[in-house]
Amino acid sequence: MDKYKWMHGDNMSKRYTATFCVIILTIIGIFYYLQTRQSAGQAENQTASIPIIMYHKLTQEKGLLGDYSITPEEFEEDLQYLKENGYHTITMSELIDFINGKTALPDKPIILTFDDGYFSDYKYVYPLLKEYDMKAVFSVIGHITDEYTEEGRQDILYPHILWSMIIEMVESGHAELQNHGYDIHGQSGGVRGAKQRSGESDDEYKERLSADLSLFQARALEMIGEMPTTFTYPFGAYSPTSDDILRSLGFLASLTCNEKINKVTVGDADCLFGLGRLIRPHGSSIAAVLQKID
């Protein structure tokens, strides 16, 4: 009888254990199925809102402050605000990798961009990026960078960066170099940056723009060992065929001066062209600028 009770109890125990395992496995299966469905949906339709801030020069000269020039103190206040409010700076390459499904984005991603390649990028911006462990995208003018590098000029009032400084910044991981044109950064004599000239044929325009941007790409490859992925339109000026020309040259993104919200979606490569940027003027704050997209 005792033996029967033991055997009976053992069988009951096995049945309870088996039932319990089935229940647990069923729960795990349901959970895994829901997670898989959710992940699949995210992979197909994952979107993000990316604010891109546009800076130019940092200066202590009061007479030079305005829409495109702010003080180093103002920029540091921007970085403090971003850090305290959970923003994470990313590069254009990281955004491109997200769109291509290669990487995820951090919480509250934001891109900080600096145009033209002023010496203040190295003197003020770079040290602050290192201090706050943040990143920024620098779009420099090719021929001016070459000229200043050859002459070794470092005047702080209206200077430009040198290649040696760019190399140091890029190698630090706090800076990314992008293309701002080699010698098309002008707006006189019927010329406005990368925009098609009046009376210029489509073929002439494509040849001119391609030659200039390709020269910058070659210089970047020579100096930093890689070619930029993004073209930043000088003055934000472009024509209907501009982005198509960029695509033919292998560019993966373009930046404008249009102030707008950037909604990007994984798998949609076209959403990387014509990205808008928000101007950060003197006398304001990055908090006020970001309110434009809230």
Buried (B, 14 or more C-beta within 10 A) or exposed (E): EEEEEEEEEEEEEEEEEEEEEEEEEEEEEEEEEEEEEEEEEEEEEBEBEBBBBBBBBBBEEEEBBEEBBBBBEBBBBBBEBBBEEEBBBBBBBBBBBBBEEEBEBEEBBBBBBBBBBBBBBBBBBBEBBBEBEBBBBBBBBBBBBBEBBEEEEBEEEEBBBBBEBBBBBBEEEBBBBBBBBBBBBEEEEEBBBBBBBEEBEEEEBBEBBBEBBBBBBEBBEEBBEEBBBBBBBBBBBBBEBBBEBBBEBEBBBBBBBBBBEBEBBBEEEEBBBBBBBBBBBBEBBBEEBBEEBE
